[in-house]
Amino acid sequence: MSKIRARYAPSPTGFFHIGGARTALFNYLFAKHFNGTFIVRIEDTDTARNVEGGIESQLANLKWMGIFPDESILNPGNFGPYKQTDKLKRYQELANELVKRGLAYYCFCNEEELEKNRQIALANHLPPKYNRKCLHLTHEEIETNLKKNIPYVIRLKMKDNVNIEWDDLIRGHMSVPTSALTDCVILKSNGIPMYNFAVVVDDYDMQITHVLRGEEHISNTPYQIAIKEALGFDKQPISYGHLSIITDETGKKLSKRNKELKQFIEDYRNLGVLPSALVNFLALLGWSPKSNQEIMSLDELVNQFDLANVSKAPACFDFKKLLWISSQHIKNMNEHDYLNFVRNYLTINLNDFVDRKFHDLILLTFKNQINYASEINQLIKETFSGSFDQLDENTKNYLTSETSLKILTSLENELILVGELNLDNVAVIVNKIKTQTNVKGKDLFMPLRLISSYQQHGPEINKILVLFGKDKILKNIRSIKGEKIWS
């Protein structure tokens, strides 16, 4: 196998989307698995739809994901330009060369005429193909139209009655008869190339060997193969593979109209999903590792990636699965990296909840609970906002039961004897209570948790006791017992 050169070629008509991110990732994983080259090319010829910041969004979020192209507009190699608007002359020269060779032709039909013919074809239950009116213009008619400055496009002359075939890397053998195709426009009247033409020229100029892209591009592939052949580029083979669509949990294709599901990479950055977690999740959208391993680093993904395990069936964007993967990556972080990461997403003032010396402890307390970094704000607020009055009657009765009060009295006695709580002396106190009351497990920990936070669930009980502190817990115990608050 020759050295693989794969590319991701976004259009800056929008920001970095889940679908584009998966396409970029799969091309990167495939190239790097074989020690190949990964290229990012900007297809910016649709100038009317390009959005400000679109290019920057693509490149910045790729970098955030840990995907660094070997060649791009930021680090060009020897196969540029890496932006289509920088090579318009190249497209124009090649399109006009095809006209000279009789493989393409000028089309002077206006939009009104084209739409009229389209409607006639549809009314007769025929494919809405161009009727090739301008293919049959004489040399004199063409020259007259050019002298009159009548606007024109250049169309590819499609071969008649042949099949365009390719072996898709994911879907197997594909074949499309040219009778189902039209003479596609390759150069617009303003000199801007059409997508299919520019892509073919770019892939050839950049010596691309493999193209992995979404299945919506299947209809473009026969046109691109035909254009390659007309240009004489077919001697440089390209392998195509078309990835499945991504659906939401209802089975509908992921659409930007679905406002409930976050679909841009920036959304997940803002939530505080680790880039390694999002990459891990995206890799599993349509690909299954042979090892059945689910939690993987980027290096592990590169090592295991195999097109043989890429499915052509739709891939479901399971948000709950993403959250689970994200939580696992957070759990796997060391404490130093975790603290540095999660601090960037704090919107609350930790001083409102604990002394400064407990800031690290309160953040670490929720390390095994959060799915994404910004979630810690709500978890802390919920944990420290409980009250006895908010408990339901069953829980109140449980907390004031004979067994619970026995545990709380033992806790009260131990707290009176100790100074400030810390993780070491709390562990000793809990063990003493266990011995004194002969209660263990949930029956021991639940009253301790409830008297501290008034919550039935939460982080490790020892940390909760330290964070709420001696004074607060004693106050709660004596309030429950109906006694005067200790001071």
KEKE-557732 format. One record per residue (C-alpha): z, x negated, y. Coordinates in pm, 1 decimal, always signed. Each point is the difference from the previous one (the first is absolute). Layout:
<nodes>
NODE         zz         xx         yy
NODE          Z          X          Y
...
</nodes>
This chain:
<nodes>
NODE         zz         xx         yy
NODE       +0.0       +0.0       +0.0
NODE      -96.5     -133.1     +342.9
NODE     +267.6      -17.0     +267.6
NODE      +95.3     +353.2      +96.0
NODE      -38.4     +107.1     +360.8
NODE     +140.9     +347.4      +65.6
NODE      +29.7     +173.9     +331.8
NODE     +181.9     +274.2     +184.3
NODE     -218.3     +140.0     +276.5
NODE     +183.3     +252.6     +217.4
NODE     -144.4     +194.4     +287.3
NODE     +226.7       +2.6     +308.0
NODE      -48.4     +375.3      +43.2
NODE     +365.9      +48.9      -90.1
NODE     +319.0     -178.4      -90.4
NODE      +91.9     -159.7     -332.6
NODE      +12.3     +285.7     -249.7
NODE     +142.0      +22.1     -353.9
NODE     -347.9      +24.3     -150.6
NODE     -125.8     -305.2     +185.4
NODE     +315.5     -192.2      -84.5
NODE      -47.2      +63.9     -371.6
NODE     -366.0     -106.5      +20.0
NODE      +97.5     -320.5     +179.0
NODE     +277.8      -67.8     -250.5
NODE     -218.0      +52.0     -307.7
NODE     -268.5     -234.1     +136.7
NODE     +267.7     -257.0      +82.0
NODE     +166.2      +24.1     -342.8
NODE     -333.4      -23.3     -179.1
NODE     -117.5     -301.6     +200.4
NODE     +328.8     -187.1      -23.6
NODE      +39.2      +70.1     -371.9
NODE     -312.3     -212.8      -49.3
NODE      +83.5     -247.9     +278.4
NODE     -278.2     +149.6     +208.1
NODE      -46.7      +65.8     +370.6
NODE     +114.0     +312.5     +185.5
NODE     -188.2      +85.0     +319.3
NODE      +70.2     +255.1     +273.8
NODE     -306.9     +114.5     +190.7
NODE       +7.5     +243.8     +292.4
NODE     -268.7     +270.6       -8.6
NODE      +10.6     +109.3     +362.9
NODE     -350.9     +131.1      +63.1
NODE     +116.5     +362.8      +37.1
NODE      +94.7      -77.9     +357.4
NODE      +45.6     +365.3     +102.2
NODE     +277.3      +49.1     -255.2
NODE     +174.6     -337.6      +21.0
NODE     +358.5      +32.7     +121.4
NODE     +192.0     -241.6     +216.7
NODE     +227.7     -212.1     -213.8
NODE     -182.8      +88.9     -321.5
NODE      -91.3     -357.9      -88.1
NODE     +345.6     -129.7      +89.2
NODE     +161.2     +269.4     -216.9
NODE     -202.6     -106.8     -302.3
NODE      +70.4     -371.1      +33.1
NODE     +366.6      +25.6     +104.3
NODE      +90.7     +235.9     -283.5
NODE     -183.6     -208.3     -258.9
NODE     +209.3     -294.5     +116.8
NODE     +317.0     +212.2      -22.1
NODE      -90.7      +87.5     -360.3
NODE      -31.9     -370.6      -80.0
NODE     -377.5      +18.2      -43.4
NODE     -158.6     -293.3     +176.7
NODE     -380.9      -10.1       -1.1
NODE     -167.7     -332.6      -67.9
NODE     -265.1      +91.7     +256.9
NODE      +11.4     +246.0     +291.0
NODE      -56.8      +18.6     +375.2
NODE     +334.8     -179.6      +37.1
NODE      -87.9     -281.9     -239.0
NODE     -379.8       -2.3      -39.3
NODE     -164.3     -194.6     -278.3
NODE     -361.9     -104.2      -40.0
NODE     -138.5     +349.6      -62.7
NODE      +47.5     +178.5     +332.5
NODE      -15.4     +175.0     +231.0
NODE     +284.9     +209.6     -139.9
NODE      -59.8     +290.0     +238.4
NODE     -321.2     +201.5      -19.2
NODE      -56.3      +39.7     +373.0
NODE      -28.2     -379.3      +18.4
NODE     -314.0       -3.2     -217.1
NODE     -215.5     +290.3     +123.5
NODE     -304.9     -225.1      +43.0
NODE      +14.9      -94.0     -369.0
NODE      -13.6     +366.7     -108.0
NODE     -281.8      +81.1     +241.4
NODE     -214.6     -292.4     -113.3
NODE      +38.7      +89.8     -366.8
NODE      -74.0     +369.6      +57.4
NODE     -318.6      -81.3     +191.8
NODE     -100.1     -248.5     -270.4
NODE      +14.1     +283.3     -253.8
NODE     -229.0     +205.5     +222.9
NODE     -251.7     -285.6      +11.0
NODE       +8.9      -25.1     -378.8
NODE      -56.1     +373.9      -40.9
NODE     +342.5      +55.3     -157.9
NODE     +133.8     +194.4     +299.4
NODE     -160.3     +203.3     +277.0
NODE      +50.0     +133.7     +349.7
NODE     +116.2     +361.9      +19.7
NODE      -56.4     +178.7     +331.4
NODE     +135.5     +340.7     -105.1
NODE     +258.7     +138.6     +239.1
NODE     +330.9     +160.0      -97.4
NODE     -126.0     +353.9      +54.8
NODE     -296.4      -54.1     -230.6
NODE     +215.3     -164.3     -267.5
NODE     +251.7     +285.4       +6.8
NODE     -279.0     +259.6      -24.5
NODE     -144.3     -169.1     -308.0
NODE     +348.3      -31.5     -147.7
NODE      +60.5     +373.5      +32.4
NODE     -339.5      +77.0     -156.5
NODE      +84.2     -220.2     -299.2
NODE     +337.8     +167.5      -44.9
NODE     -157.0     +346.1      +24.2
NODE     -237.9      -96.4     -282.5
NODE     +289.0     -139.3     -208.6
NODE     -133.0     -353.4      +32.2
NODE     +193.5     -320.1      +78.8
NODE      +10.6      -47.0     +380.7
NODE     -211.5     -316.0      -15.0
NODE     -217.2     -142.1     +274.0
NODE     -355.0     +132.3      -51.5
NODE     -161.9     -340.9      +64.9
NODE     -213.7     +130.2     +283.6
NODE       +5.2     -335.1     +183.0
NODE      -74.8     -199.2     -315.7
NODE     -355.6     +123.8      +24.3
NODE      -60.3      -80.7     +367.6
NODE     -305.6     -214.3      +64.6
NODE      +24.6     -338.3     +167.3
NODE     -155.0     +150.8     +313.7
NODE     +253.9     +286.6       +9.0
NODE     +286.3     -243.8      -34.6
NODE     -131.6     -221.5     +279.7
NODE      -48.6     +301.2     +226.5
NODE     +356.8     +117.9      -58.3
NODE     +134.4     -348.3      +65.4
NODE     -192.0      -28.8     +325.7
NODE     +139.9     +337.4     +107.9
NODE     +348.9     -133.5      -70.4
NODE      +72.5     +288.5     -234.4
NODE     +337.8      -71.4     -161.6
NODE      -13.2      -94.4     -365.7
NODE     +214.7     -101.8     -291.0
NODE      -97.4     -220.7     -290.7
NODE      +10.6     +155.6     -346.9
NODE       -6.2     -171.6     -338.1
NODE     -296.3     +101.1     -215.2
NODE     +166.7     +102.4     -323.5
NODE     -188.3      -68.4     -322.4
NODE     -130.0     +307.9     -179.3
NODE     +107.7     +112.4     -348.6
NODE     +227.9     -285.6      -97.6
NODE     +366.8      -11.2      -92.5
NODE     +244.7     -215.8     +192.9
NODE     +260.1     -126.5     -244.0
NODE     +313.7     -210.5       -1.4
NODE     +290.6      -70.3     -232.7
NODE     +304.0     +112.2     +191.3
NODE     +306.8     -218.8      -58.2
NODE     +218.3     +309.3      -35.1
NODE     -230.7     +289.2      -91.0
NODE     -249.7     -161.8     -232.9
NODE     -377.4      +42.6      +16.0
NODE     -129.8     +199.9     +297.8
NODE     -354.4     +121.3      +62.1
NODE     -149.7     +192.4     +293.1
NODE     -366.1     +108.4      +17.9
NODE     -173.9      -73.2     +329.9
NODE     -119.6     +362.0       -3.7
NODE     +358.9      +88.3      +94.3
NODE       -6.1     -239.6     +295.8
NODE     -160.2       +5.1     +342.4
NODE     -167.2     -263.8     +213.8
NODE     +320.5     -103.8     +169.9
NODE      +20.5     -122.1     +357.8
NODE      +84.5     -371.5      +10.4
NODE      -22.1      -60.9     +376.5
NODE      +80.1     +257.1     +268.1
NODE     -199.0      +47.3     +319.0
NODE     +257.4     -200.1     +197.4
NODE      -47.4     -303.9     -224.9
NODE     +330.0      +51.2     -182.6
NODE      -26.1      -27.8     -379.9
NODE     +104.5     +280.5     -225.6
NODE     +298.8      -61.6     -225.2
NODE     -190.8      -53.0     -323.4
NODE     -239.0     -250.5     +152.9
NODE     +262.7     -207.0     +179.1
NODE     +219.4      -11.4     -311.3
NODE     -282.2     -138.1     -212.7
NODE      -85.0     -268.7     +256.2
NODE     +367.1      -96.1      +43.3
NODE      +72.7      -15.4     -371.7
NODE     -302.3     -224.6      -49.2
NODE      +78.1     -225.0     +296.2
NODE     +361.7      -35.4     -110.8
NODE      -97.8      -56.8     -365.5
NODE     +220.5     +286.3     -117.3
NODE      +11.6      +18.8     -378.7
NODE     +214.3     +309.9      -59.8
NODE      +50.2     +320.3     +198.1
NODE     +297.4     +224.9      -81.1
NODE      +10.4     +313.3     +213.6
NODE      +82.7     +370.9      -10.5
NODE     -200.7     +244.0     -208.2
NODE     -128.9     +168.1     +316.8
NODE     -235.3     -298.6      +21.8
NODE     -172.0      +75.9     -333.4
NODE     -271.0     +192.8     +187.6
NODE      -62.5     -306.9     +220.0
NODE      -46.4     -241.5     -288.9
NODE     -355.1      +98.7     -106.1
NODE     -116.1      -29.8     +361.4
NODE     +160.1     -342.3      +30.9
NODE     -161.7     -117.6     -323.2
NODE     -337.9     +123.7     +124.6
NODE      +47.3     -177.5     +333.5
NODE     +103.4     -320.6     -180.6
NODE     -316.7      +10.2     -207.8
NODE     -222.8      +63.4     +302.7
NODE     +158.2     -294.0     +185.5
NODE      -36.1     -225.7     -304.1
NODE     +377.3      -38.7      -20.5
NODE      +24.3     +124.8     -357.7
NODE      -20.1     -354.7     -134.4
NODE     +359.7      -36.1     +122.2
NODE     +178.2     +246.1     -231.0
NODE     +290.6     +217.9     +111.4
NODE     +229.8     +194.2     -232.7
NODE     +122.0     +337.5     +127.9
NODE     +315.3     +181.2      -99.1
NODE     +105.5     +336.5     +139.5
NODE     +370.2      +84.2      +15.9
NODE     +129.0     +350.1      -59.5
NODE     +101.8     +229.0     +281.7
NODE     +365.6      +23.6      +99.6
NODE     +145.2     +349.8      -10.7
NODE     +318.2     +154.0     +129.6
NODE     +250.7     +162.4     -235.1
NODE     -200.1     +327.6       +2.9
NODE     -308.3     -178.1     -132.7
NODE     -189.6      +17.1     +327.5
NODE     -176.5     -308.0     +132.2
NODE     +218.7     -191.8     +240.9
NODE     -105.0     +120.5     +342.3
NODE      +99.9      -95.8     +349.6
NODE      +37.8     +373.8      +58.8
NODE     +305.0       -2.6     -225.5
NODE     +258.5      -59.5     +270.5
NODE     +299.0      +21.6     -236.0
NODE      -90.6     -313.4     -195.8
NODE      +16.9     -328.2     +186.2
NODE     -337.8     -165.8      -52.6
NODE       -6.6     -301.9     +225.0
NODE     +154.2     -334.6      -86.5
NODE     +168.9       -4.1     +340.5
NODE     +196.6     +310.6     -102.5
NODE     +157.4     -185.8     -290.2
NODE      +68.0     -308.3     +209.6
NODE     +185.6     +220.8     +246.5
NODE     +201.2     +162.1     -280.3
NODE     +111.7     -336.8     -123.8
NODE     -181.8      -13.2     -331.8
NODE      -20.9     -361.4     -113.2
NODE     -357.6     -131.6       +3.4
NODE      +46.3     -125.2     -356.5
NODE      +97.6     +352.9     -106.8
NODE     -299.4     +165.4     +165.1
NODE     -235.0     -257.1     -154.7
NODE     +161.9      +60.9     -339.3
NODE      -47.3     +376.1      +37.3
NODE     -361.0      -22.8     +119.1
NODE      -91.8     -225.4     -290.6
NODE     +110.2     +272.8     -242.0
NODE     -226.1     +260.2     +164.0
NODE     -270.7       -2.9     -263.1
NODE      +97.0     -317.8     -185.4
NODE     +238.9      -47.6     -290.9
NODE     +120.9     -346.2     -101.8
NODE      -16.3      -79.7     -371.1
NODE     +364.7     -101.6      +11.1
NODE     +101.6     +349.9     +118.7
NODE     +215.4     -181.2     +256.6
NODE      +44.0     +208.8     +314.0
NODE     +197.0     -218.0     +242.4
NODE     -212.1     -302.3      +87.0
NODE      -43.7     -256.9     +274.4
NODE     -339.3      -73.1     +150.7
NODE      -28.3     -316.2     -211.2
NODE      +74.0     +199.5     -314.0
NODE     -261.2     +257.3      +97.7
NODE     -259.8     -272.9      +48.6
NODE      +85.2     -147.6     -337.7
NODE      -24.9     +330.5     -188.0
NODE     -285.3     +174.2     +183.5
NODE     -287.7      +97.9     -228.1
NODE     -287.5     +234.8      +81.5
NODE       +3.8     +115.7     -361.4
NODE     +321.9     +186.9      +82.7
NODE     -131.7     +168.1     +314.8
NODE      -44.4     +372.6      -58.0
NODE     -281.1     +218.8     +128.6
NODE     +232.9     +301.7       -6.2
NODE     +149.0     +109.7     +335.8
NODE     +316.0     -187.1     +101.3
NODE     +291.1     +211.9     +122.7
NODE     +189.8     -117.7     +306.9
NODE     +350.7      +73.7     -125.0
NODE     +231.8      -45.5     +297.8
NODE     +309.5      +16.3     -221.9
NODE     -140.1     -284.1     -209.7
NODE      -55.6     -204.3     +315.0
NODE     +361.6      +55.5     +105.4
NODE     +125.3     -105.8     -343.3
NODE     -210.4     -317.0       +3.4
NODE     +118.6      -72.3     +353.2
NODE     +365.1      +43.0     -102.5
NODE      -47.7     -243.9     -290.1
NODE     -148.4     -265.4     +227.6
NODE     +291.1      +39.7     +242.0
NODE     +252.1      -34.0     -285.6
NODE     -174.0     -321.0     -107.8
NODE      +38.3     -163.7     +342.1
NODE     +266.0     -262.8      +52.0
NODE     +273.7      +99.4     +245.3
NODE     -118.9     -230.6     +278.9
NODE     -356.4     +131.6       -3.1
NODE     +119.3     +357.4      -32.9
NODE     +229.0      -25.3     +304.0
NODE     -273.0     -158.1     +213.0
NODE     -244.4     +270.1     -107.8
NODE     +216.0     +308.0      +42.0
NODE     +143.6     -102.8     +339.4
NODE     -347.5      +44.6     +149.0
NODE      +16.6     +372.6      -75.3
NODE     +346.0      +83.0     +135.0
NODE       -2.6     +273.6     +262.3
NODE     +375.7      +64.8      -14.2
NODE     +281.3     -211.2     +141.7
NODE     +201.3     -135.9     -291.7
NODE     +299.9      -43.1     +231.9
NODE      +27.9     +379.5       +1.8
NODE      +86.5      -11.1     -369.1
NODE     +165.5     -331.8      -87.6
NODE     +135.7     -314.4     +164.0
NODE     -255.0     -275.2      +65.3
NODE     +140.3     -210.8     -284.2
NODE     -109.4     +274.9     -241.8
NODE     -358.6      +30.4     +125.1
NODE     -149.1     -196.3     -289.4
NODE     +216.8     +183.3     -250.9
NODE     -103.8     +344.4     +117.8
NODE     -368.5      -95.3      -24.0
NODE      +43.1     -156.8     -343.4
NODE     +195.6     +303.7     -118.3
NODE     -317.9     +208.4       +9.4
NODE     -234.2     -265.9     -142.2
NODE      -25.8     +174.0     -337.1
NODE      -40.5     +344.9     +153.4
NODE     -275.0      -23.9     +255.4
NODE     -367.0      +57.8      -76.0
NODE     -114.0     -147.6     +331.8
NODE     +178.1     -184.5     +278.0
NODE      +11.7     +269.1     +270.3
NODE     +174.2     +233.6     -246.3
NODE     +319.9     -198.3      +44.3
NODE      +63.3     +161.9     +339.1
NODE      +27.5     +347.3     -149.3
NODE     +201.6     -119.4     -300.8
NODE     +261.0     -166.0     +220.7
NODE      +25.0     +300.8     +228.9
NODE      +35.0     +239.4     -293.5
NODE     +260.0     -216.4     -173.8
NODE     +219.5      -30.3     +308.5
NODE      -31.5     +357.5     +122.7
NODE     +169.5     +184.3     -288.5
NODE     +308.2     +216.8      +43.2
NODE     +235.2     +198.3     -220.9
NODE     -115.2     +326.6     +158.0
NODE     -360.4      -66.4     -108.1
NODE      +94.6      -14.5     -368.9
NODE      -61.8     +306.6     -213.3
NODE     +301.0     +181.5     -146.2
NODE      -39.4     -147.6     -348.5
NODE       +1.7     -353.3     +139.6
NODE     +298.0      +73.4     +223.3
NODE     +190.3     +135.2     -299.2
NODE      -96.0     -306.9     -202.0
NODE     +122.7     -235.2     +273.2
NODE     +332.5     +182.7      +23.9
NODE      +48.7      +34.6     -375.9
NODE     +300.8     -154.7     -173.7
NODE     -203.2     -287.5     -146.0
NODE     -170.9      -81.3     +328.7
NODE     +324.3       +9.3     +196.2
NODE     +157.9     -233.9     -254.6
NODE     -285.9     -246.7      +61.0
NODE      +19.7      +40.8     +377.5
NODE     +377.8      -52.9       +3.0
NODE      -43.4     -320.2     -198.4
NODE     -271.9     -109.3     +244.7
NODE     +227.2      +81.6     +295.0
NODE     +281.2     -212.0     -140.8
NODE     -226.5     -295.5      -60.2
NODE     -159.1      +20.7     +347.9
NODE     +341.0       -6.7     +167.8
NODE      +72.9     -332.3     -171.7
NODE     -329.1     -170.8      +87.5
NODE     -139.6     -135.2     +326.4
NODE     -364.4      +45.1      +93.2
NODE     -221.1     +107.0     -287.5
NODE     -259.9     -234.6     -139.6
NODE     -208.8       -1.9     -317.6
NODE     +248.1     -219.8     -185.3
NODE     +319.2     +197.1      +64.1
NODE     -177.3     +334.9      -37.8
NODE     -107.1      -98.2     -352.0
NODE     +364.8      -79.6      -79.6
NODE     +119.8     +330.0     +148.7
NODE     -249.7     +209.5     -197.1
NODE     +104.3     -169.7     -323.5
NODE     +367.3      +65.5      +77.6
NODE      -70.1     +367.3      +62.7
NODE     -186.0      +17.6     -329.0
NODE     +301.1     -146.2     -181.3
NODE     +260.2     +209.8     +183.8
NODE     -178.1     +332.0      -46.1
NODE     -168.5      -65.8     -334.5
NODE     -317.6     +149.6     +150.0
NODE     -336.3     -175.8      -13.1
NODE     -372.0      +43.9      +55.8
NODE     -127.9     +288.3     +208.5
NODE     +337.6     +172.4       +3.4
NODE     +143.0     -306.4     +173.8
NODE     -283.0      -84.8     +234.2
NODE      -85.5     +351.0     +122.0
NODE     +335.2      +65.2     +175.7
NODE      -17.8     -350.0     +154.7
NODE     -350.6      +67.6     +127.6
NODE      +80.7     +345.8     +129.3
NODE     +313.4     -108.2     +187.0
NODE     -194.6     -279.2     +169.6
NODE     -334.9     +152.6      +95.3
NODE      +36.3     +365.5     -100.7
NODE     -324.6      -53.3     -193.0
NODE      -49.3      +54.8     -373.5
NODE     -261.9     -271.9      -30.0
NODE      -62.1     -331.3     +164.2
NODE       +6.1     -378.0      -35.1
NODE     +244.9     -213.0     -197.4
NODE     +352.5     +139.3      +41.2
NODE     +166.4     -335.5      +79.2
NODE     -232.6      -56.4     +295.2
NODE      +52.5     +352.8     +124.4
NODE     +378.4      -48.9       -0.7
NODE      -30.7     -325.0     +197.6
NODE     -241.6     +150.4     +254.2
NODE     +215.0     +306.5      +71.1
NODE     +308.7     -216.2      +20.1
NODE     +368.7      +38.8      -68.6
NODE      +93.0     +208.3     +304.4
NODE     -277.2     +256.3      -41.9
NODE      +66.7      +47.0     -371.9
NODE     +378.1      +37.0      +49.2
NODE      -65.6     +255.5     +271.6
NODE     -223.5     +197.6     -234.9
NODE     +250.7      -14.5     -287.3
NODE     +289.3     +127.3     +211.8
NODE     -215.2     +265.6     +153.6
NODE      -84.7     +125.5     -349.5
NODE     +367.4      -13.2     -102.5
NODE     +102.1     +186.0     +311.5
NODE     +224.1     -280.9     +117.2
NODE      +33.0     -168.3     +338.0
NODE     -276.3     -252.5      +54.5
NODE     +121.1     -356.6      -64.8
NODE      -22.5     -243.2     +290.6
</nodes>
